[in-house]
Amino acid sequence: MRSEDLPAADRFPWWCEQMAQDIVPSMVSSPHADDFRSVVTVAELGPVLLTALDYPEMRSVRSSALVRRSDPERYGLSVVMANELCFAQGDNEARLTPGQLLLHDTSQPFETRALPGAGQGEMVMLQLPRNALPLRPERLNPLLARGMSSATGISAVFAHYLVGVAGAVGRREVGEREVRRLGEVALDLAAATLASYIDAEDRLPLETRRQALLARIEAFVEHNLADPELTPAAVAAHHHISLSYLHRLFQHREHTVAAWIRHLRLERARADLADPRLRHHPVHALGARWGFHHAADFSRAFRTVHGVPPGDYRRQALKAGGTAVDTASMNG
């Protein structure tokens, strides 16, 4: 939903209405109230609510009176994407920069100020029911209005996942069958992220810890696909788990660990082969770029999946303008 679809005079009232409806009621002011250009994306993902916001300079105050009048009893865990944001709640106040995480509580007054910058401010927020988190409010209170890094560890996995889901929702790529599962994973990652900041991982349910571990494994594998030494054993060793436990984590998935790694490598190589910007790179070099350091192994694996050798696939894809239909799927 874009405010620019409305007359200029209606844009700021529309934003205020959306914030009250999709987050919580608050008093909003802005020097851009005469022509408030914003974008709001909202998606219910099972137990959680995803909200992506694009906005100019503004100020929002949620008073004690507004809390008493209406409280959904939720936490919001957000990723700041663009421009700086000042946020105050309780005894804490933070000036957040892009890439940082912010936790807020709808049951307490707060003030937020989106500062002027080179462009629009951007944020992706996950709203969590208070009773859905296995962490006590008194343990989480010190995290309110505190800038938390999303550069490493489980917080990086959470931020990457949340931004990715928001993008897929915005592009209408999320089907009805996926919605609840995406929300459940987001909830598990949020819980694991918050627990990591208060040393409370042992308070998390076993399934939450398992999902967080799987997400860390997925992020590690995708980041290291180019390494020919990336094997199931290397993945297990990096995460300090046994190889047998790693295989158990994947037992209900479509692929084994090794087959999944191979699948990801082939998909990356296939995309490179179809990319006209890489047309002058030798086929074997593109295979090596994704961990296939023997040209024969790459050609054999690619042909098994796509029905043609990688060189033929590239010619078909580039001739078709960067897309090609797999021979295997045509014959299947």
C-alpha positions as CSV (number, residue, x, y, z in Angstrom):
1,M,0.0,0.0,0.0
2,R,1.4,3.3,-1.1
3,S,0.4,6.8,0.1
4,E,1.1,8.1,-3.3
5,D,-2.0,6.3,-4.6
6,L,-4.0,8.9,-2.6
7,P,-4.3,12.7,-3.0
8,A,-1.5,14.6,-1.2
9,A,-3.9,15.9,1.5
10,D,-5.0,12.4,2.4
11,R,-1.6,10.8,2.7
12,F,-0.6,11.7,6.2
13,P,-4.0,10.8,7.7
14,W,-3.8,7.5,5.9
15,W,-0.4,6.8,7.4
16,C,-1.7,7.6,10.9
17,E,-4.6,5.3,10.4
18,Q,-2.4,2.5,9.2
19,M,0.0,2.9,12.1
20,A,-2.9,2.7,14.6
21,Q,-4.4,-0.3,12.9
22,D,-1.3,-2.3,12.1
23,I,1.0,-1.4,15.0
24,V,-0.5,0.6,17.9
25,P,-2.3,4.0,18.3
26,S,0.1,6.9,18.8
27,M,0.3,10.7,18.2
28,V,2.2,11.2,15.0
29,S,3.6,14.5,13.6
30,S,5.8,15.3,10.6
31,P,7.2,18.3,8.7
32,H,6.0,16.4,5.6
33,A,2.4,16.1,6.7
34,D,1.2,18.1,3.7
35,D,2.6,15.4,1.3
36,F,3.6,12.4,3.3
37,R,5.1,9.8,1.0
38,S,5.2,6.3,2.5
39,V,4.7,2.6,1.8
40,V,3.2,0.1,4.2
41,T,3.4,-3.7,3.7
42,V,1.5,-5.9,6.2
43,A,1.3,-9.7,6.3
44,E,-0.2,-12.0,8.9
45,L,2.2,-15.0,9.1
46,G,0.5,-17.4,11.4
47,P,1.3,-16.4,15.0
48,V,3.1,-13.2,14.1
49,L,2.6,-10.0,12.1
50,L,5.1,-8.7,9.6
51,T,5.2,-5.0,8.8
52,A,7.6,-3.3,6.4
53,L,7.6,0.6,6.5
54,D,9.0,3.2,4.2
55,Y,8.6,6.8,5.6
56,P,10.0,10.4,5.7
57,E,11.0,12.4,8.8
58,M,8.4,12.1,11.6
59,R,7.8,11.7,15.3
60,S,5.5,9.3,17.0
61,V,4.5,9.3,20.7
62,R,2.6,6.6,22.5
63,S,1.4,7.9,25.9
64,S,0.3,6.2,29.0
65,A,-3.2,7.1,28.2
66,L,-3.0,5.5,24.8
67,V,-1.5,2.4,26.4
68,R,-4.4,2.2,28.8
69,R,-6.9,2.7,26.0
70,S,-5.6,0.0,23.7
71,D,-2.9,-2.6,24.2
72,P,-2.4,-5.6,22.0
73,E,0.3,-6.9,24.4
74,R,2.9,-7.4,21.7
75,Y,6.6,-7.0,21.3
76,G,8.0,-5.5,18.1
77,L,11.5,-6.7,16.9
78,S,12.6,-4.5,14.0
79,V,15.5,-4.2,11.6
80,V,16.4,-0.6,10.7
81,M,17.1,-0.6,7.0
82,A,17.7,3.0,6.0
83,N,18.4,6.3,7.8
84,E,18.7,6.8,11.6
85,L,16.0,6.4,14.1
86,C,15.8,7.6,17.7
87,F,13.7,5.5,20.1
88,A,13.0,5.9,23.8
89,Q,11.1,3.5,26.1
90,G,11.3,3.1,29.9
91,D,14.8,4.1,31.1
92,N,16.4,3.5,27.7
93,E,17.0,5.6,24.7
94,A,18.9,4.6,21.5
95,R,19.9,6.2,18.3
96,L,19.8,3.4,15.8
97,T,21.6,3.1,12.5
98,P,20.9,0.8,9.5
99,G,21.5,-2.8,10.3
100,Q,20.6,-2.6,14.0
101,L,17.8,-4.3,15.7
102,L,15.2,-2.6,18.0
103,L,12.9,-4.2,20.5
104,H,9.8,-2.3,21.8
105,D,6.9,-3.2,24.0
106,T,3.3,-2.0,23.2
107,S,2.4,-2.2,26.9
108,Q,4.8,0.7,27.8
109,P,4.8,4.3,26.5
110,F,7.4,5.1,23.9
111,E,8.6,7.9,21.6
112,T,10.2,7.4,18.2
113,R,11.7,9.9,15.9
114,A,12.6,9.2,12.3
115,L,15.5,11.5,11.5
116,P,16.0,13.3,8.2
117,G,18.4,11.7,5.9
118,A,19.5,11.3,2.3
119,G,16.3,9.4,1.5
120,Q,13.4,7.7,3.1
121,G,13.6,5.8,6.3
122,E,13.0,2.0,6.1
123,M,12.2,-0.6,8.7
124,V,11.0,-4.2,8.8
125,M,9.2,-5.2,12.0
126,L,8.0,-8.5,13.4
127,Q,5.2,-8.2,15.9
128,L,5.1,-11.0,18.4
129,P,2.4,-11.8,21.0
130,R,3.9,-11.4,24.4
131,N,2.7,-14.9,25.5
132,A,4.4,-16.5,22.4
133,L,7.8,-15.8,23.7
134,P,9.3,-18.2,26.2
135,L,11.2,-15.4,27.9
136,R,9.9,-13.4,31.0
137,P,9.2,-9.7,30.5
138,E,11.5,-8.7,33.3
139,R,14.4,-10.3,31.5
140,L,13.5,-8.6,28.2
141,N,13.0,-5.1,29.7
142,P,16.7,-4.2,29.6
143,L,16.7,-4.8,25.8
144,L,13.9,-2.3,25.1
145,A,15.0,0.8,23.1
146,R,18.6,-0.6,22.9
147,G,20.4,-0.8,19.6
148,M,21.4,-4.4,19.0
149,S,23.8,-5.5,16.3
150,S,22.6,-7.8,13.5
151,A,26.1,-8.3,12.1
152,T,26.9,-11.8,13.4
153,G,25.4,-14.9,15.0
154,I,21.7,-15.7,15.3
155,S,20.8,-12.0,15.1
156,A,22.3,-11.8,11.6
157,V,20.3,-14.9,10.6
158,F,17.1,-13.4,12.0
159,A,17.7,-10.0,10.2
160,H,18.5,-11.7,6.9
161,Y,15.5,-14.0,7.2
162,L,13.1,-11.2,8.1
163,V,14.2,-8.9,5.3
164,G,14.0,-11.8,2.8
165,V,10.5,-12.7,3.9
166,A,9.4,-9.0,3.7
167,G,10.8,-8.8,0.1
168,A,9.0,-12.0,-0.9
169,V,5.7,-10.7,0.6
170,G,6.1,-7.4,-1.2
171,R,6.7,-9.2,-4.5
172,R,3.6,-11.4,-3.8
173,E,5.8,-14.6,-3.9
174,V,4.4,-16.1,-0.7
175,G,1.7,-18.7,-1.1
176,E,-1.1,-19.4,1.4
177,R,0.5,-22.8,2.3
178,E,3.8,-21.1,3.3
179,V,2.4,-18.3,5.4
180,R,2.1,-20.1,8.8
181,R,5.4,-21.9,8.4
182,L,7.3,-18.7,7.6
183,G,5.8,-17.1,10.7
184,E,6.7,-20.0,13.0
185,V,10.3,-19.9,11.8
186,A,10.4,-16.1,12.3
187,L,9.1,-16.5,15.8
188,D,11.7,-19.1,16.6
189,L,14.5,-17.0,15.3
190,A,13.2,-13.9,17.1
191,A,13.1,-15.9,20.4
192,A,16.6,-17.2,19.8
193,T,17.9,-13.8,19.0
194,L,16.5,-12.2,22.1
195,A,17.7,-15.1,24.3
196,S,21.2,-14.7,23.0
197,Y,21.3,-11.2,24.3
198,I,20.3,-12.1,27.8
199,D,22.1,-15.5,28.0
200,A,18.8,-17.4,28.2
201,E,19.2,-19.9,25.4
202,D,18.5,-22.7,28.0
203,R,15.0,-21.2,28.5
204,L,14.0,-21.9,24.9
205,P,11.9,-25.0,24.0
206,L,13.8,-27.7,22.2
207,E,12.0,-27.1,18.9
208,T,12.9,-23.4,19.0
209,R,16.5,-24.3,19.5
210,R,16.4,-26.8,16.7
211,Q,14.9,-24.3,14.3
212,A,17.4,-21.7,15.2
213,L,20.2,-24.2,14.7
214,L,18.9,-25.2,11.3
215,A,18.7,-21.5,10.3
216,R,22.3,-21.0,11.3
217,I,23.3,-24.0,9.3
218,E,21.5,-22.8,6.3
219,A,23.1,-19.4,6.5
220,F,26.6,-20.9,7.0
221,V,26.2,-23.2,4.0
222,E,24.9,-20.5,1.6
223,H,27.8,-18.2,2.7
224,N,30.4,-20.9,2.0
225,L,29.1,-22.6,-1.2
226,A,32.3,-21.7,-3.1
227,D,34.5,-23.6,-0.7
228,P,35.2,-27.1,-2.2
229,E,35.8,-28.3,1.4
230,L,32.2,-27.6,2.4
231,T,31.0,-31.1,3.3
232,P,28.4,-32.4,5.8
233,A,31.3,-33.2,8.1
234,A,32.6,-29.6,7.9
235,V,29.2,-28.2,8.5
236,A,28.8,-30.4,11.6
237,A,32.2,-29.5,12.9
238,H,31.6,-25.8,12.5
239,H,28.4,-26.0,14.6
240,H,29.9,-28.3,17.2
241,I,27.4,-31.1,16.6
242,S,27.9,-34.7,15.5
243,L,27.5,-35.7,11.9
244,S,24.7,-38.1,12.8
245,Y,22.8,-35.3,14.6
246,L,23.2,-33.1,11.5
247,H,21.7,-35.8,9.4
248,R,18.8,-36.2,11.9
249,L,18.1,-32.5,11.6
250,F,17.6,-33.0,7.8
251,Q,15.8,-36.3,7.9
252,H,12.3,-34.8,7.1
253,R,13.6,-32.6,4.3
254,E,13.5,-33.1,0.6
255,H,17.3,-33.5,0.4
256,T,20.1,-35.0,2.4
257,V,22.7,-32.5,3.6
258,A,25.1,-33.4,0.8
259,A,22.4,-33.4,-1.9
260,W,21.2,-30.0,-0.6
261,I,24.6,-28.5,-0.8
262,R,25.0,-29.8,-4.4
263,H,21.5,-28.5,-5.3
264,L,22.4,-25.0,-4.1
265,R,25.7,-25.0,-6.0
266,L,24.0,-26.1,-9.2
267,E,21.4,-23.4,-8.9
268,R,24.0,-20.7,-8.4
269,A,26.0,-22.1,-11.3
270,R,22.8,-22.3,-13.5
271,A,22.0,-18.6,-12.7
272,D,25.6,-17.6,-13.7
273,L,25.5,-19.5,-16.9
274,A,22.3,-17.7,-17.9
275,D,23.7,-14.3,-17.0
276,P,24.8,-12.3,-20.1
277,R,27.2,-10.3,-17.9
278,L,29.3,-13.5,-17.3
279,R,29.2,-14.7,-20.9
280,H,33.0,-14.3,-21.3
281,H,33.8,-16.4,-18.2
282,P,34.6,-20.1,-19.1
283,V,32.0,-22.7,-18.1
284,H,34.5,-24.5,-15.9
285,A,35.3,-21.2,-14.1
286,L,31.7,-20.7,-13.2
287,G,31.5,-24.2,-11.9
288,A,34.6,-23.7,-9.8
289,R,33.1,-20.4,-8.5
290,W,30.5,-22.6,-6.7
291,G,32.7,-25.4,-5.4
292,F,33.0,-27.7,-8.5
293,H,36.7,-27.7,-8.9
294,H,36.7,-30.5,-11.4
295,A,35.1,-29.6,-14.8
296,A,34.0,-33.2,-15.5
297,D,32.3,-33.5,-12.1
298,F,30.5,-30.2,-12.7
299,S,29.4,-31.2,-16.2
300,R,28.1,-34.6,-15.1
301,A,26.2,-33.2,-12.1
302,F,24.7,-30.4,-14.2
303,R,23.6,-32.7,-16.9
304,T,22.0,-35.1,-14.5
305,V,19.8,-32.3,-13.1
306,H,19.1,-30.1,-16.1
307,G,19.3,-32.6,-19.0
308,V,22.0,-30.8,-21.0
309,P,25.7,-30.1,-20.4
310,P,26.4,-26.6,-18.9
311,G,27.8,-25.3,-22.1
312,D,24.7,-26.2,-24.1
313,Y,22.5,-24.7,-21.3
314,R,24.4,-21.4,-21.5
315,R,23.9,-21.2,-25.3
316,Q,20.2,-21.8,-25.0
317,A,19.8,-19.4,-22.1
318,L,21.7,-16.5,-23.7
319,K,19.9,-17.1,-27.0
320,A,16.6,-16.9,-25.2
321,G,17.6,-13.7,-23.4
322,G,18.8,-15.1,-20.1
323,T,16.2,-17.8,-19.6
324,A,16.0,-21.4,-20.7
325,V,13.8,-24.4,-20.2
326,D,15.5,-27.5,-18.8
327,T,15.6,-30.3,-21.2
328,A,14.9,-32.6,-18.3
329,S,11.7,-30.8,-17.4
330,M,10.7,-30.7,-21.1
331,N,11.1,-34.5,-21.3
332,G,9.5,-35.2,-17.9
